[in-house]
Amino acid sequence: MLSPYRPPQGAELSHAGDSALNWYTRRLAFALRDKGVDVRVVAPRHADEAPWLDSGIRILPTYRRGSPFAASEIARALPAAGAPLVHIQHELFAYGGLASAFLLPAAMRATRCRGIRVMTTLHGVLPLHKLDREFMRANGIGGPLSLARNVWRSLLRRIATHSDLVHVHESAHRRWLEEEYGLRGSRIAVIPLGVDGVGSQDPAAARSALSIPANAEVALFFGYLAGYKGIHQFLDDIPALLDKRPAVHIVIAGAVPRRLAHGSTLSARLKNLESHDRVHVLGFVPEGRVATVFSAADVAVLPYTLAISASGPMSLAISHRIPVLLSDAFAESYPDAPGMYQVSHGRIAAAIDRFFEDALLRTRSRDYLAGLAKSKTWPLVASAFASLYSGALKAHTAEQQRVQGDEYV
C-alpha cells in the first residue's frame, strides 16, 4: 500500500497539516491484517527512520513528501516492497505539490511494467460541471476556469489510466468518473468508508471539558473548514439560530486550510464568533480529543455544497453514535437520510431547529445512523477489498497465461 502514514512515535492526526489518509490507511491496514492479508505500507520518511512494525504491519519509510524526487523514490520502492499488488491512496496533494501530482502516474506506470497490479483509491472526485468560479473562489483556487478544469480532469484520468482498478467510496463518484472523466464503469469499484465501533463517552463529562452546560442543545461542525463544506453558509446562519434557540450551543472544530489562511475572511469571521458564549471555536482537534468533541454533541451538521469525497466527519459521527444532518449534496448516496436540507440562506438553521423540535426526527436520525453503522464496519470493508485484490490477481494470472499461450501458437 502507498500512502501518507504517521511517524513511528506519532499520532495519526496531531497537527493541522496531517493528512486524513494517516487515519484511513491505518484502519484499513489493520482490518486487512485481521482478514489474513499481508500488508506493507510504503510511507513517507519523517526523519531517517528505518522500516518498522505497527502492530504487525510493516512500514517502509521511503519518500520525502514534497521532494522533487518523491515520485522516483516511490517508483523504486513499490517493486522493492515485494507485493504482487499495490493499493495507492490518492489525494491530489497527498505526496507533495502539483509537480508530485503530475509525476505520480509515471511511478505507477513503472510499477505496472514490472508486472505488479495497481489499484487506486480516489479519495476526492470533483464533478467538473460544479467546478465554477464560485467554487474556485471559495476554495482558494487561482487561474482561469478552463485551465483548472483541464488540469483536474487530466490528473485524475492519468491516475486512472495507470491503474488496473479504481476504487471510490460513493456511487455518485463512480457516476462522475464515467460521465465527466470518460472512465469505464467496469474498472471502478465502490466500497464505503469504514466506521470504527467506538461509541460515545459520557456526554456530561465531555460537555464539562468544553465548558458547555449539561442541558444545552449542541450542534457540531467538524473537519477542515474548506469552502465546499459550506462553512461560510453555516456561519451566516448561526446568529439567527442563536436568537431562536436560547439553549443551543454551536461547536466549530477544525482548522482553516493553508490555501485559505491568507486573503480570506474566514479566520476573521471565526474570531468574531469566539466572543459569543454559546459559540465554541476549537480550531484543529488532535486525535486524543476527537471522542470528547463528538460525545459533547447532539447532532453533527454537514452543510456541504459538494460531496467530493467520503466524509470523514460523517464516519466519525457514526462511530460515536451521533446523528448527522446532511445537506442535499449527499442526496444521491444517502437518499433516505432524515432531515436533509438545501444549503441556502436560513435553511441550515431551520434544519437544526427542526432537529431539536421534532422528537420523531431525532429518533429516525438515530435509527438511520445505526443502519449505516452496521453496513460500514471495517471487517466488512476489509472483506470487500480482499475480494477485489484476489479478483485482480486472478485476472492478471489468466492474462499472463493467455499471452504465454499465444506465444506458442
C-alpha positions as CSV (number, residue, x, y, z in Angstrom):
1,M,0.0,0.0,0.0
2,L,1.2,3.5,-0.8
3,S,0.0,6.2,1.5
4,P,0.9,9.0,3.9
5,Y,1.4,7.5,7.3
6,R,2.1,8.5,10.9
7,P,5.7,8.6,12.2
8,P,6.8,5.7,14.5
9,Q,6.1,7.6,17.7
10,G,3.4,9.9,16.4
11,A,-0.4,10.1,16.4
12,E,-2.4,9.7,13.2
13,L,-3.7,13.3,13.4
14,S,-1.7,15.5,15.7
15,H,-1.3,18.7,13.6
16,A,-3.5,20.7,11.3
17,G,-1.3,19.7,8.3
18,D,-1.6,16.0,8.8
19,S,-3.3,14.0,6.1
20,A,-6.6,12.2,7.0
21,L,-5.1,9.4,4.9
22,N,-3.0,8.7,8.0
23,W,-6.2,7.6,9.8
24,Y,-7.8,5.9,6.8
25,T,-4.8,3.8,5.8
26,R,-4.0,2.6,9.3
27,R,-7.6,1.5,9.8
28,L,-7.7,-0.3,6.5
29,A,-4.3,-2.0,7.0
30,F,-5.3,-3.3,10.4
31,A,-8.7,-4.6,9.1
32,L,-6.9,-6.3,6.2
33,R,-4.4,-7.8,8.6
34,D,-7.2,-9.3,10.6
35,K,-8.5,-11.0,7.4
36,G,-5.1,-12.6,6.8
37,V,-3.9,-10.2,4.2
38,D,-0.1,-9.5,4.3
39,V,0.0,-5.7,4.2
40,R,3.1,-3.4,3.9
41,V,2.9,0.3,3.7
42,V,5.3,2.4,1.5
43,A,5.2,5.6,3.7
44,P,6.9,9.0,3.9
45,R,10.2,9.5,5.7
46,H,9.6,11.9,8.6
47,A,13.3,11.7,9.7
48,D,15.7,9.0,8.9
49,E,13.7,6.2,10.4
50,A,14.3,2.6,9.4
51,P,11.5,0.2,8.5
52,W,9.3,-0.5,11.5
53,L,6.3,-2.6,12.6
54,D,3.0,-1.0,13.5
55,S,1.1,-3.8,15.3
56,G,2.2,-6.3,12.7
57,I,2.0,-4.0,9.7
58,R,5.4,-3.5,8.1
59,I,6.0,0.3,7.4
60,L,8.6,1.1,4.8
61,P,9.7,4.8,5.1
62,T,10.7,5.7,1.6
63,Y,9.9,9.2,0.2
64,R,10.1,12.8,1.4
65,R,6.7,14.4,0.9
66,G,7.1,17.4,-1.3
67,S,10.6,16.5,-2.5
68,P,11.2,16.8,-6.3
69,F,12.4,13.2,-6.0
70,A,9.4,11.8,-4.3
71,A,7.9,10.2,-7.4
72,S,11.2,8.5,-8.3
73,E,11.6,7.3,-4.7
74,I,8.1,5.8,-4.9
75,A,8.8,4.2,-8.3
76,R,11.8,2.3,-6.8
77,A,10.1,1.4,-3.5
78,L,6.9,-0.1,-4.8
79,P,8.5,-3.1,-6.6
80,A,11.0,-3.5,-3.8
81,A,8.1,-4.0,-1.3
82,G,7.7,-7.4,-2.9
83,A,3.9,-7.4,-3.2
84,P,2.1,-8.6,-6.3
85,L,-0.5,-5.8,-6.0
86,V,-0.1,-2.2,-4.9
87,H,-3.0,-0.2,-3.5
88,I,-2.4,3.5,-3.8
89,Q,-4.3,6.0,-1.6
90,H,-4.7,9.1,-3.8
91,E,-5.5,12.7,-3.0
92,L,-4.3,15.5,-5.2
93,F,-1.5,16.7,-3.0
94,A,-1.0,13.7,-0.8
95,Y,2.6,13.2,-1.9
96,G,3.6,16.8,-2.4
97,G,2.7,19.7,-4.6
98,L,1.4,19.9,-8.2
99,A,4.7,18.5,-9.6
100,S,4.4,15.4,-7.5
101,A,0.7,15.1,-8.6
102,F,1.8,15.1,-12.2
103,L,4.8,12.7,-11.7
104,L,3.0,10.1,-9.6
105,P,1.4,8.4,-12.7
106,A,4.9,7.8,-14.1
107,A,5.8,5.9,-10.9
108,M,2.5,3.9,-11.3
109,R,3.4,3.1,-15.0
110,A,6.9,1.9,-14.0
111,T,5.3,-0.3,-11.3
112,R,2.9,-1.9,-13.8
113,C,5.8,-2.5,-16.2
114,R,7.3,-4.7,-13.6
115,G,4.2,-7.0,-13.7
116,I,2.7,-5.6,-10.5
117,R,-1.0,-4.9,-10.4
118,V,-2.0,-1.3,-9.3
119,M,-5.3,-0.4,-7.7
120,T,-6.0,3.2,-6.8
121,T,-8.5,4.7,-4.3
122,L,-9.5,8.2,-5.4
123,H,-10.4,9.9,-2.2
124,G,-11.6,13.0,-4.0
125,V,-13.6,13.2,-7.2
126,L,-14.8,16.6,-8.3
127,P,-17.8,16.8,-10.7
128,L,-16.3,19.1,-13.4
129,H,-19.6,20.8,-14.1
130,K,-19.5,22.0,-10.5
131,L,-16.0,23.4,-10.8
132,D,-17.1,27.1,-11.4
133,R,-15.7,30.4,-10.4
134,E,-17.6,30.4,-7.1
135,F,-16.1,27.0,-6.2
136,M,-12.6,28.3,-7.1
137,R,-13.1,31.5,-5.1
138,A,-14.4,29.7,-2.0
139,N,-11.6,27.1,-2.1
140,G,-8.7,29.4,-2.9
141,I,-8.0,28.1,-6.4
142,G,-6.4,30.6,-8.7
143,G,-6.1,30.8,-12.5
144,P,-8.5,30.6,-15.5
145,L,-11.6,28.3,-15.0
146,S,-10.9,26.4,-18.2
147,L,-7.3,25.6,-17.1
148,A,-8.5,24.4,-13.7
149,R,-11.0,22.0,-15.2
150,N,-8.5,20.7,-17.7
151,V,-5.8,20.2,-15.1
152,W,-8.2,18.4,-12.7
153,R,-9.5,16.1,-15.5
154,S,-6.1,15.4,-16.8
155,L,-4.7,14.5,-13.4
156,L,-7.4,12.1,-12.5
157,R,-7.5,10.5,-16.0
158,R,-3.7,9.9,-15.9
159,I,-4.1,8.3,-12.4
160,A,-6.9,6.0,-13.7
161,T,-5.1,5.2,-16.9
162,H,-2.2,3.7,-15.0
163,S,-4.4,1.8,-12.6
164,D,-5.8,-1.7,-13.2
165,L,-8.7,-0.9,-10.9
166,V,-10.1,2.3,-9.4
167,H,-11.9,2.5,-6.1
168,V,-14.2,5.2,-4.8
169,H,-16.3,5.4,-1.7
170,E,-19.6,6.6,-3.1
171,S,-21.8,5.6,-6.0
172,A,-22.0,9.3,-7.1
173,H,-18.2,9.4,-7.5
174,R,-18.3,6.4,-9.9
175,R,-21.0,8.1,-12.0
176,W,-19.0,11.3,-12.2
177,L,-15.9,9.4,-13.3
178,E,-17.9,7.7,-16.0
179,E,-19.8,10.7,-17.3
180,E,-17.3,13.5,-16.8
181,Y,-13.9,11.8,-16.9
182,G,-14.7,9.2,-19.5
183,L,-13.7,6.1,-17.4
184,R,-15.3,2.7,-17.9
185,G,-17.6,1.8,-15.0
186,S,-16.4,-1.9,-15.2
187,R,-13.0,-0.7,-13.8
188,I,-14.5,1.3,-10.9
189,A,-15.4,-0.4,-7.6
190,V,-17.5,1.2,-4.9
191,I,-16.6,0.3,-1.3
192,P,-17.8,2.6,1.6
193,L,-15.5,4.4,4.1
194,G,-15.2,2.2,7.1
195,V,-16.6,3.0,10.6
196,D,-15.0,2.3,13.9
197,G,-17.0,0.7,16.6
198,V,-16.2,3.3,19.2
199,G,-19.5,4.5,20.9
200,S,-19.7,7.8,22.8
201,Q,-18.2,8.9,26.1
202,D,-20.3,10.3,28.9
203,P,-21.9,13.4,27.3
204,A,-22.0,15.4,30.6
205,A,-18.2,14.9,31.2
206,A,-17.5,15.8,27.5
207,R,-19.5,19.0,27.8
208,S,-17.9,19.9,31.0
209,A,-14.5,19.6,29.3
210,L,-15.6,22.0,26.6
211,S,-17.3,24.5,29.1
212,I,-20.8,23.6,27.7
213,P,-23.8,23.3,30.0
214,A,-25.0,19.8,30.5
215,N,-28.6,20.7,29.4
216,A,-27.5,22.5,26.2
217,E,-28.6,21.7,22.7
218,V,-25.3,21.1,20.9
219,A,-24.7,21.2,17.1
220,L,-21.3,20.3,15.8
221,F,-19.4,21.3,12.6
222,F,-16.3,19.2,12.4
223,G,-13.5,19.0,9.9
224,Y,-11.2,21.2,7.8
225,L,-13.0,24.4,7.1
226,A,-12.9,24.1,3.3
227,G,-15.3,26.2,1.2
228,Y,-17.1,23.2,-0.4
229,K,-18.1,22.1,3.1
230,G,-20.5,25.0,3.4
231,I,-18.7,26.7,6.2
232,H,-19.5,30.2,5.0
233,Q,-23.2,29.4,4.7
234,F,-23.1,27.8,8.2
235,L,-21.6,30.9,9.7
236,D,-24.2,33.0,8.0
237,D,-27.0,31.1,9.7
238,I,-25.5,31.0,13.2
239,P,-26.9,34.4,14.5
240,A,-30.5,33.5,13.6
241,L,-30.2,30.1,15.2
242,L,-28.8,31.5,18.4
243,D,-31.6,34.1,18.6
244,K,-34.3,31.4,18.0
245,R,-33.0,28.8,20.4
246,P,-31.6,30.1,23.7
247,A,-30.3,26.6,24.7
248,V,-28.4,26.0,21.5
249,H,-24.6,25.9,21.5
250,I,-22.5,25.7,18.3
251,V,-19.2,23.9,18.2
252,I,-16.9,24.6,15.3
253,A,-14.0,22.1,15.3
254,G,-11.5,22.3,12.5
255,A,-8.6,24.3,11.0
256,V,-8.7,26.7,8.1
257,P,-6.8,25.1,5.2
258,R,-3.4,26.7,4.5
259,R,-4.5,27.8,1.0
260,L,-7.4,29.8,2.6
261,A,-5.4,31.2,5.5
262,H,-4.4,34.4,3.6
263,G,-6.8,36.6,1.6
264,S,-9.9,35.1,3.2
265,T,-12.4,36.5,5.6
266,L,-13.0,33.1,7.2
267,S,-10.4,33.5,10.0
268,A,-11.8,36.9,10.9
269,R,-15.4,35.7,11.0
270,L,-14.4,32.8,13.3
271,K,-12.6,35.2,15.6
272,N,-15.6,37.5,15.8
273,L,-17.8,34.5,16.8
274,E,-15.4,33.4,19.6
275,S,-16.8,36.3,21.7
276,H,-20.2,34.7,21.9
277,D,-20.5,32.5,24.9
278,R,-22.6,29.9,23.0
279,V,-20.2,29.5,20.1
280,H,-17.1,27.4,20.7
281,V,-14.4,27.7,18.1
282,L,-11.9,24.9,18.8
283,G,-9.6,25.0,15.8
284,F,-7.8,21.8,14.9
285,V,-8.7,18.9,17.2
286,P,-5.9,16.4,17.8
287,E,-6.7,12.7,17.7
288,G,-6.9,12.4,21.5
289,R,-9.7,15.0,21.8
290,V,-11.9,13.8,19.0
291,A,-14.1,11.5,21.1
292,T,-14.7,14.3,23.6
293,V,-15.8,16.7,20.9
294,F,-18.3,14.2,19.3
295,S,-19.6,13.0,22.7
296,A,-20.5,16.5,23.6
297,A,-22.7,16.9,20.6
298,D,-26.4,16.1,20.0
299,V,-26.0,16.3,16.2
300,A,-23.3,16.8,13.6
301,V,-24.1,19.2,10.8
302,L,-22.6,18.6,7.3
303,P,-23.8,21.5,5.1
304,Y,-21.6,20.6,2.2
305,T,-22.2,22.2,-1.2
306,L,-20.3,19.3,-2.9
307,A,-19.7,15.8,-1.5
308,I,-16.5,15.4,-3.5
309,S,-15.1,12.8,-1.0
310,A,-16.4,10.4,1.6
311,S,-17.0,12.4,4.7
312,G,-14.5,11.6,7.5
313,P,-16.6,13.7,9.9
314,M,-19.7,11.6,9.0
315,S,-17.7,8.4,9.6
316,L,-16.6,9.8,13.0
317,A,-20.2,10.8,13.9
318,I,-21.4,7.3,13.0
319,S,-18.6,5.8,15.1
320,H,-19.6,7.9,18.1
321,R,-23.3,7.3,17.6
322,I,-24.0,11.0,16.9
323,P,-26.9,11.7,14.4
324,V,-26.0,13.7,11.3
325,L,-27.9,16.4,9.4
326,L,-26.8,16.0,5.7
327,S,-27.3,18.7,3.0
328,D,-28.7,17.7,-0.3
329,A,-25.2,17.4,-1.7
330,F,-25.4,13.8,-0.2
331,A,-28.8,13.0,-1.8
332,E,-27.5,10.6,-4.4
333,S,-25.5,8.5,-1.9
334,Y,-27.9,8.8,1.0
335,P,-31.4,9.5,-0.4
336,D,-33.2,8.3,2.7
337,A,-31.3,10.4,5.2
338,P,-33.7,12.2,7.6
339,G,-33.7,15.9,7.8
340,M,-31.9,16.7,4.6
341,Y,-31.9,20.3,3.5
342,Q,-30.6,22.7,0.8
343,V,-27.6,24.9,1.5
344,S,-29.2,28.4,1.2
345,H,-29.9,31.3,3.4
346,G,-31.7,30.2,6.6
347,R,-32.0,26.5,5.5
348,I,-29.2,25.2,7.7
349,A,-30.5,27.0,10.8
350,A,-34.0,25.7,10.0
351,A,-32.8,22.1,9.8
352,I,-31.0,22.3,13.1
353,D,-34.1,24.0,14.7
354,R,-36.3,21.2,13.3
355,F,-34.0,18.5,14.7
356,F,-34.3,19.9,18.2
357,E,-38.0,20.5,17.9
358,D,-39.0,17.1,16.4
359,A,-38.5,14.1,18.7
360,L,-39.6,11.8,15.9
361,L,-36.9,13.2,13.6
362,R,-34.3,12.6,16.2
363,T,-35.4,9.0,16.6
364,R,-35.4,8.5,12.8
365,S,-31.9,10.0,12.6
366,R,-30.6,7.7,15.3
367,D,-32.2,4.6,13.6
368,Y,-30.8,5.6,10.3
369,L,-27.3,6.1,11.8
370,A,-27.5,2.6,13.4
371,G,-28.2,1.1,10.0
372,L,-25.2,2.9,8.4
373,A,-23.0,1.7,11.3
374,K,-23.9,-2.0,10.5
375,S,-23.2,-1.7,6.8
376,K,-19.9,0.2,7.1
377,T,-17.9,-1.8,9.6
378,W,-14.2,-2.2,8.9
379,P,-14.4,-6.0,8.8
380,L,-17.0,-5.7,6.0
381,V,-14.9,-3.1,4.2
382,A,-11.7,-5.3,4.5
383,S,-13.6,-8.3,3.2
384,A,-14.7,-6.4,0.1
385,F,-11.1,-5.2,-0.5
386,A,-9.7,-8.6,-0.1
387,S,-12.1,-9.9,-2.7
388,L,-11.1,-7.1,-5.1
389,Y,-7.4,-7.9,-4.6
390,S,-8.0,-11.6,-5.2
391,G,-10.0,-11.0,-8.3
392,A,-7.4,-8.6,-9.7
393,L,-4.6,-11.0,-9.2
394,K,-6.5,-13.9,-10.7
395,A,-7.4,-11.8,-13.8
396,H,-3.7,-10.9,-14.1
397,T,-2.6,-14.5,-13.9
398,A,-5.2,-15.5,-16.5
399,E,-4.0,-12.7,-18.8
400,Q,-0.3,-13.8,-18.4
401,Q,-1.3,-17.4,-19.2
402,R,-3.2,-16.3,-22.3
403,V,-0.2,-14.2,-23.5
404,Q,2.2,-17.1,-22.9
405,G,-0.1,-19.4,-24.8
406,D,-0.3,-17.0,-27.8
407,E,3.5,-17.1,-28.0
408,Y,3.4,-20.8,-28.8
409,V,0.6,-20.7,-31.3
